[in-house]
Amino acid sequence: MSFAAAYSVSDSEGLKAQLAQSRPGDSILLRAGIYSGQFEIHHGITLTGEKGAVIDAQGLGSAITIFVSDVTISNLEIQNWGGDLYERDSGILIQDLAHRTKIESNRLTGRGFGVCAENSANITVSDNIISGDPERHKLDRGDGIHLKRVESPVIEGNKIFHVRDGVYIEAGKHSLIFDNQFSEQQYGIHYMYSKRDEAYGNEAVDVDGGYALMSSENINLYHNRVSRAKEFGVLLNMTHNSVVSSNRVSDAHNPQGKVELGNEGKGIFVYGALDNEIRHNLFSTSDIGIYMAMGGEGNLVYGNQFVNNRTQVKYVGEQLLEWSRDSRGNYWSGYMGWDSNRDGIADNPYRPNDGLDKLFWLYPEARFLMNSPVVALLRWVQSQFEFGEPNGIVDSFPLISADMELCVLC
């Protein structure tokens, strides 16, 4: 019978020696000080540190590499690992089949990946601060947390900035990502070829994009926030059977965006995505509230609030789409309708994507005329004499008032 033992070390050589001779279940405490070099873990141990314990990889490789299951790393400052993304240089590199790793309450600062894992399961990364190199171009940085073919990871309560993507999930499933903060990076969460994932309570600020769901399915994205994104708050790209609900996106704005290029800031961008539900979200004060293109028609859109976006809807397609469900549509801040029976639903349908809207896309300098009596008359004439097959967006049950609990900006 063997018993777990507790050890403490105070220098790099002592740490390497203790890592080599420890047994599963042992714990190693790093005394305050700098531990230079790269360290490998081949036993299921707990590695933790006093305040002031720093592992410095001296700009080379990965600071800590884990080869086995049931390892916990906590309360360490890990810095200055390498920046070779092809070699997966990381603050903490988790090798294949190293399951049930726990990365808790560390501070990681370096050029490559913060935490990187492939072909493993049940990894927990919680309450860490992960930062990359702000001098590098975003696409040359590593991701804060990079998981490929990882099943059932839990990513909770981390603060991640100056990286490429905050959390990157590829070909995984059953991930749970919640209560994280992302800033100064490409995307907060980036799903690729992933299935049956859940993300809630996250916040992304000053990013290129908030939450990118690409070539994935059965993603549940809810109660997240995005502000000051350059490209989009939420992206649904070739993603199916997913739910985007109760999220708040504000101030998606691209200072270099051009109408003809379609690169303006979007609250939500739906591109070639089918069979999704977009419901009860707030999209506000952005260049475009919702942009839908390239076969993104087969989705349910209802109960959302589109508030003070420069353009509420941009739809590039030839079909007529109904954006309501069970006699309940969306709230549009620019729509002035009547509600004669006071049921909260306007008496007449709303067409936020009609021919006049398209004209204003092409000639934004004429936007000041949008609410003029002349344009109101033209919209009425257009509604009475529809030429050709109708297309665009119709909300047959537009909401008269905003949900004040969700729409704190209204």
C-alpha positions in Angstrom: 0.0 0.0 0.0 1.3 3.5 -0.9 0.4 6.8 0.6 0.4 10.2 -1.0 3.2 12.5 0.2 3.6 16.3 0.3 6.9 17.9 -0.7 8.2 21.4 -1.0 11.0 22.7 -3.3 12.9 26.0 -3.6 14.9 25.9 -6.8 14.7 24.5 -10.4 16.9 21.5 -9.9 15.0 20.5 -6.8 11.7 20.8 -8.7 13.0 18.6 -11.6 14.3 16.0 -9.2 11.0 15.9 -7.2 8.9 15.7 -10.4 11.0 12.7 -11.5 10.6 10.7 -8.2 7.0 11.6 -7.2 4.2 9.1 -7.2 0.6 9.4 -8.2 -1.3 11.4 -5.5 1.7 13.3 -4.2 1.7 17.1 -4.0 4.6 19.5 -4.6 4.7 23.0 -3.2 6.9 25.6 -4.9 8.4 28.1 -2.4 8.5 31.7 -3.5 11.2 32.2 -6.2 11.9 31.9 -9.9 12.1 28.3 -11.4 13.8 28.6 -14.8 13.4 26.1 -17.6 10.9 23.6 -18.9 9.3 21.0 -16.7 7.6 17.7 -17.4 5.0 15.9 -15.3 4.8 12.1 -15.7 2.8 11.2 -12.6 -0.7 12.2 -11.4 0.3 14.8 -8.9 -0.7 18.3 -7.6 1.7 21.1 -8.3 1.0 24.3 -6.5 2.9 27.4 -5.3 3.3 30.0 -2.6 2.7 33.6 -3.5 5.7 34.6 -5.6 6.4 31.2 -7.1 7.2 31.8 -10.8 8.0 29.3 -13.6 10.0 31.0 -16.3 10.5 29.1 -19.5 13.1 31.6 -20.8 11.4 32.0 -24.1 11.7 28.4 -25.2 9.2 25.6 -25.7 6.5 24.9 -23.2 6.8 25.8 -19.5 5.0 22.7 -18.2 4.2 19.6 -20.2 1.7 17.0 -18.8 2.0 13.4 -20.0 -0.5 11.7 -17.7 -4.0 11.9 -16.2 -5.1 13.3 -12.9 -2.7 16.3 -12.7 -3.6 19.5 -10.9 -1.7 22.8 -11.3 -2.7 25.7 -9.2 -1.5 29.1 -7.7 1.5 29.5 -10.0 2.8 32.3 -12.1 3.9 30.9 -15.5 5.7 33.1 -18.0 7.9 33.5 -21.0 7.3 30.3 -22.9 8.0 30.0 -26.6 6.0 31.4 -29.5 6.2 28.6 -32.0 2.6 27.7 -32.7 3.4 24.8 -35.0 5.3 23.2 -32.1 2.4 24.1 -29.7 4.6 26.1 -27.4 2.4 26.7 -24.3 2.3 27.8 -20.8 0.8 24.4 -20.0 0.8 21.7 -22.7 -1.4 18.7 -22.1 -0.4 15.7 -24.2 -2.7 13.1 -25.7 -4.8 11.0 -23.4 -3.9 13.0 -20.3 -7.4 13.1 -18.8 -9.0 15.0 -15.8 -6.3 17.7 -15.7 -7.2 20.7 -13.5 -5.6 24.1 -14.2 -6.7 26.5 -11.4 -6.0 30.0 -10.2 -2.7 30.5 -12.2 -1.4 33.6 -14.0 0.0 32.7 -17.4 1.8 35.3 -19.6 3.6 34.3 -22.9 3.7 34.3 -26.7 2.3 30.9 -27.6 -0.8 29.1 -26.3 -1.8 29.6 -22.7 -3.3 26.1 -22.1 -3.2 23.6 -25.0 -4.7 20.1 -25.1 -5.5 17.5 -27.7 -7.2 14.1 -27.6 -8.2 14.2 -24.0 -11.3 14.5 -21.8 -12.6 16.1 -18.7 -10.2 19.0 -18.5 -11.0 21.9 -16.1 -9.5 25.3 -16.6 -10.8 27.7 -14.0 -10.1 31.1 -12.4 -6.9 31.8 -14.3 -5.5 35.0 -15.8 -4.1 34.3 -19.3 -2.4 37.0 -21.4 -0.5 36.9 -24.7 1.9 39.3 -26.4 0.2 42.6 -27.4 3.1 43.4 -29.7 2.3 40.4 -32.0 -0.4 40.6 -34.7 -3.6 38.9 -33.4 -3.3 36.0 -35.8 0.3 35.3 -34.8 -0.5 34.9 -31.2 -1.6 31.6 -29.6 -5.1 31.1 -28.2 -5.7 31.6 -24.5 -7.1 28.1 -24.2 -6.7 25.8 -27.3 -8.6 22.5 -27.2 -8.7 20.0 -30.1 -10.6 16.8 -30.0 -11.2 17.3 -26.3 -14.4 15.9 -24.7 -16.4 17.5 -21.9 -14.0 20.3 -20.9 -15.1 22.9 -18.3 -13.8 26.5 -18.8 -14.9 28.7 -16.0 -14.1 32.1 -14.5 -11.0 33.0 -16.5 -9.8 36.4 -17.6 -8.1 36.2 -21.1 -6.6 39.0 -23.1 -4.1 39.9 -25.8 -4.4 36.4 -27.4 -5.7 35.2 -30.7 -8.9 33.5 -29.6 -9.9 33.4 -25.9 -11.1 29.8 -26.1 -10.7 27.8 -29.3 -12.7 24.5 -29.5 -12.1 22.2 -32.5 -13.7 18.9 -33.2 -14.7 18.6 -29.6 -18.0 18.0 -27.9 -19.9 18.6 -24.6 -17.8 21.7 -23.7 -19.1 24.0 -20.9 -17.7 27.6 -21.0 -19.1 30.1 -18.5 -18.3 33.3 -16.6 -15.2 34.1 -18.5 -14.0 37.6 -19.6 -12.4 38.2 -22.9 -10.7 41.4 -24.3 -8.2 42.6 -26.9 -8.3 39.5 -29.1 -9.8 38.1 -32.3 -12.8 36.1 -30.9 -13.9 35.4 -27.4 -15.0 31.9 -28.1 -14.4 30.1 -31.4 -16.1 26.8 -32.2 -15.0 24.8 -35.2 -16.5 21.4 -36.1 -17.8 21.1 -32.6 -21.0 19.4 -31.2 -23.3 19.7 -28.2 -21.6 22.6 -26.5 -22.8 25.2 -24.0 -21.7 28.7 -23.2 -23.2 31.3 -20.8 -22.4 34.2 -18.6 -19.3 35.2 -20.7 -18.3 38.8 -21.6 -16.3 39.9 -24.6 -15.1 43.6 -24.9 -13.0 45.2 -27.6 -12.7 42.1 -29.7 -12.9 41.5 -33.5 -15.8 39.1 -32.8 -17.6 37.9 -29.7 -18.7 34.3 -30.3 -18.0 32.5 -33.6 -19.9 29.3 -34.2 -18.5 27.8 -37.4 -19.3 24.4 -39.0 -20.7 23.2 -35.7 -24.0 21.9 -34.4 -26.2 21.8 -31.3 -24.5 24.8 -29.6 -26.4 26.5 -26.8 -25.2 30.1 -26.5 -27.1 32.1 -23.9 -26.8 35.0 -21.4 -23.5 36.3 -22.9 -22.5 39.8 -23.5 -20.5 41.5 -26.2 -19.6 45.2 -26.5 -17.4 47.1 -28.9 -16.8 44.3 -31.3 -15.3 45.2 -34.7 -16.8 42.5 -36.9 -19.7 40.8 -35.1 -21.2 40.0 -31.7 -22.3 36.5 -32.7 -21.4 34.6 -35.9 -23.4 31.6 -37.2 -21.4 30.3 -40.1 -22.4 26.9 -41.5 -23.7 26.0 -38.1 -26.9 24.0 -37.5 -29.5 23.1 -34.8 -28.2 25.6 -32.4 -29.8 28.2 -30.1 -28.7 31.8 -29.6 -30.8 33.2 -26.8 -30.9 36.0 -24.2 -27.5 37.5 -25.3 -26.7 41.2 -25.3 -24.7 42.8 -28.1 -23.9 46.5 -28.3 -21.7 48.8 -30.2 -20.5 46.5 -32.9 -18.7 49.0 -35.2 -16.0 48.8 -37.8 -14.5 52.2 -38.3 -13.2 51.1 -41.7 -16.4 49.3 -42.7 -17.9 49.9 -46.1 -21.4 49.0 -47.3 -20.2 47.7 -50.6 -17.8 45.3 -48.9 -20.3 44.1 -46.3 -17.7 44.4 -43.5 -19.6 46.7 -41.2 -20.0 45.8 -37.5 -22.9 43.3 -37.0 -24.8 42.4 -33.9 -25.3 38.9 -35.4 -24.1 37.5 -38.7 -25.8 34.5 -40.1 -24.0 33.0 -43.1 -25.1 29.6 -44.6 -26.5 28.5 -41.2 -29.7 26.4 -41.0 -32.3 25.2 -38.5 -31.1 27.5 -35.6 -33.2 29.6 -33.2 -32.3 33.2 -32.6 -34.5 34.4 -29.8 -34.8 36.9 -26.9 -31.5 38.7 -27.7 -30.7 42.4 -27.6 -28.8 43.8 -30.6 -28.2 47.5 -30.1 -26.3 50.6 -31.3 -24.3 48.7 -34.0 -23.7 49.3 -37.7 -26.1 46.5 -38.5 -28.4 44.7 -36.1 -28.6 41.4 -38.0 -26.9 40.4 -41.3 -28.1 37.3 -43.1 -26.6 35.9 -46.3 -25.7 32.9 -48.4 -28.4 30.4 -47.6 -29.1 31.4 -44.0 -32.8 31.5 -44.5 -33.9 28.4 -42.6 -33.8 29.8 -39.0 -36.3 31.0 -36.5 -35.9 34.6 -35.4 -38.3 35.9 -32.8 -38.6 37.8 -29.5 -35.4 39.8 -30.2 -34.9 43.5 -29.7 -33.2 45.5 -32.4 -32.5 48.9 -30.9 -30.9 52.0 -32.5 -28.8 50.1 -35.0 -27.7 52.2 -37.9 -29.2 49.5 -40.2 -31.5 47.1 -38.4 -31.5 44.3 -41.0 -29.4 43.5 -44.0 -30.6 40.4 -45.9 -28.9 39.3 -49.0 -31.2 36.7 -50.6 -34.3 36.2 -52.8 -36.8 34.6 -50.4 -39.5 36.1 -48.3 -38.7 35.3 -44.6 -41.1 35.4 -41.7 -39.4 36.4 -38.5 -42.0 35.6 -35.8 -43.2 32.5 -34.0 -46.6 31.7 -32.4 -47.9 35.2 -33.2 -44.9 36.9 -31.6 -42.3 38.8 -33.5 -39.5 41.1 -32.6 -39.1 44.7 -31.3 -37.8 47.2 -33.8 -36.9 50.6 -32.3 -37.5 52.5 -35.6 -41.0 51.0 -36.1 -44.0 53.2 -35.2 -47.1 51.0 -35.4 -50.5 50.9 -33.8 -51.8 48.5 -31.2 -55.5 49.0 -31.2 -56.3 46.1 -28.9 -53.4 46.7 -26.6 -52.0 43.2 -26.7 -48.4 44.3 -27.2 -48.5 43.3 -30.9 -48.6 45.9 -33.6 -51.7 45.7 -35.9 -49.7 45.6 -39.1 -46.7 43.6 -40.3 -43.3 45.3 -40.4 -40.9 45.0 -43.4 -37.4 46.1 -42.1 -35.7 45.0 -45.3 -37.7 46.5 -48.1 -36.6 48.2 -51.3 -36.2 51.6 -49.6 -33.9 50.1 -47.0 -31.7 48.6 -49.7 -31.6 52.0 -51.3 -30.3 53.5 -48.1 -27.6 50.8 -47.9 -26.3 52.0 -51.3 -26.6 55.7 -50.5 -26.0 56.1 -46.8 -25.7 59.9 -47.2 -29.5 59.9 -47.7 -30.1 58.2 -44.4 -31.4 61.4 -42.8 -34.5 61.0 -45.0 -35.5 57.6 -43.5 -38.2 59.0 -41.2 -39.4 61.7 -43.4 -43.1 62.0 -44.6 -42.0 61.4 -48.2 -40.3 58.1 -47.3 -43.3 57.1 -45.2 -45.6 57.7 -48.3 -43.2 55.7 -50.5 -43.3 52.8 -48.1 -47.1 52.8 -48.1 -47.2 52.9 -51.9 -44.7 50.0 -52.0 -46.9 48.0 -49.7 -50.0 48.5 -51.9 -48.3 47.7 -55.2 -45.9 44.8 -54.9 -44.2 44.0 -58.2 -42.7 40.6 -58.9 -42.2 37.9 -56.3 -42.0 39.4 -52.8 -38.7 38.9 -51.0 -36.9 40.2 -47.9 -37.9 40.1 -44.2 -41.4 40.4 -42.8 -42.3 40.4 -39.1 -46.1 39.8 -39.0 -46.3 40.4 -35.3 -43.9 43.2 -34.4 -43.7 44.0 -30.7 -44.8 47.5 -29.7 -42.5 47.9 -26.7 -39.1 46.6 -25.6 -38.5 44.2 -22.7 -37.0 46.6 -20.1 -35.4 43.7 -18.2 -33.3 42.8 -21.2 -33.1 46.1 -22.9 -31.2 48.2 -20.3 -30.2 50.6 -23.1 -33.7 51.4 -24.3 
